[in-house]
Amino acid sequence: CHRSLPWVVSLQKKYPELQIIGIHTPEFSWEKDRGRMREEMKKLGMNYPQVLDDKYDYWNALGNVYWPSFYIIDKQGTFRGYYFGETHANDNQAKKIEAVIAALISNQK
């Protein structure tokens, strides 16, 4: 997940209409520290809302099993895509995700 963050952060610049919301579900106990999470967010340029899902509420509600996972949800709350695994700018998965984002944005104009 950490290695995918440069690409996620870059999406804000590429698609200013996009609202990114991070849900951090800690894999290890030391990742539950909110102060540490805030420090990491600042260091990595994550200036979008981030939820600490330390009780796995969102994780379980979404039936998630992978770190990281990416969900595309439109303005009406409809799931438009689900992707998992490390993702980097210009790799095949990033291209697929960005195509969905671009299509949703263009349909709203």
C-alpha positions in Angstrom: 0.0 0.0 0.0 2.8 2.4 1.0 4.5 1.9 -2.4 1.3 2.8 -4.3 0.9 6.1 -2.5 2.9 8.3 -4.9 0.5 7.3 -7.7 -2.6 7.9 -5.5 -1.3 11.3 -4.5 -0.6 12.1 -8.2 -4.3 11.4 -9.0 -5.3 14.6 -7.1 -3.3 16.7 -9.5 -4.3 14.8 -12.6 -8.0 14.7 -11.7 -8.9 17.8 -9.6 -12.6 16.8 -9.6 -11.7 13.5 -8.0 -12.3 13.1 -4.2 -9.9 10.6 -2.7 -10.8 9.1 0.7 -8.2 6.8 2.2 -9.2 4.0 4.6 -6.2 2.7 6.5 -6.8 -0.7 7.9 -3.7 -1.6 9.9 -2.1 -4.9 9.2 0.3 -4.6 12.2 -0.4 -3.3 15.7 2.1 -0.4 15.4 0.1 0.9 12.4 -2.9 1.7 14.8 -1.1 4.8 16.2 -3.0 7.9 14.9 -0.2 10.3 15.5 2.2 8.1 13.5 -0.4 7.8 10.8 -0.8 11.7 10.6 3.0 12.0 10.4 3.2 9.5 7.6 0.4 11.2 5.7 2.1 14.6 5.9 5.5 13.1 4.9 3.9 11.4 1.9 1.9 14.4 0.7 -1.5 12.8 1.5 -3.7 15.8 1.9 -7.0 13.9 1.4 -9.3 12.5 4.2 -8.0 9.4 5.8 -10.0 7.0 8.1 -8.2 4.8 10.6 -10.2 1.5 10.4 -8.4 -0.2 13.3 -11.4 -2.3 14.2 -11.7 -3.6 10.5 -15.3 -2.2 10.2 -14.9 -0.9 6.7 -12.6 -3.8 5.8 -15.3 -6.3 6.8 -18.2 -4.4 5.4 -16.5 -4.3 2.0 -15.5 -8.0 2.1 -11.9 -6.9 1.6 -9.0 -9.4 1.6 -6.2 -7.4 0.0 -3.8 -4.6 0.8 -4.0 -2.3 -1.0 -7.5 -2.2 -2.5 -9.0 0.6 -4.6 -12.7 1.2 -4.9 -14.2 3.6 -7.4 -17.5 5.0 -6.3 -19.5 7.6 -8.3 -21.3 10.6 -6.9 -24.5 8.6 -6.5 -22.7 6.0 -4.3 -22.6 3.3 -7.0 -19.5 1.1 -7.0 -17.9 1.5 -10.5 -14.8 -0.6 -9.9 -12.7 -2.6 -7.5 -9.0 -3.2 -7.9 -6.4 -4.7 -5.6 -2.7 -5.0 -5.4 0.3 -2.6 -5.6 -0.3 0.0 -8.3 2.1 2.5 -9.9 1.8 5.3 -12.4 1.4 4.0 -16.0 1.2 0.3 -15.1 -1.7 -1.7 -16.5 -3.8 -1.5 -13.4 -3.3 2.3 -13.0 -4.3 2.7 -16.7 -7.5 0.7 -16.0 -8.4 2.7 -12.9 -7.7 6.0 -14.5 -9.8 5.1 -17.5 -12.8 4.6 -15.2 -12.1 7.8 -13.4 -11.7 9.8 -16.6 -15.0 8.3 -18.0 -16.9 9.2 -14.8 -15.6 12.7 -14.9 -16.3 13.3 -18.5 -19.9 12.0 -18.0 -20.5 14.6 -15.3 -19.5 17.5 -17.5 
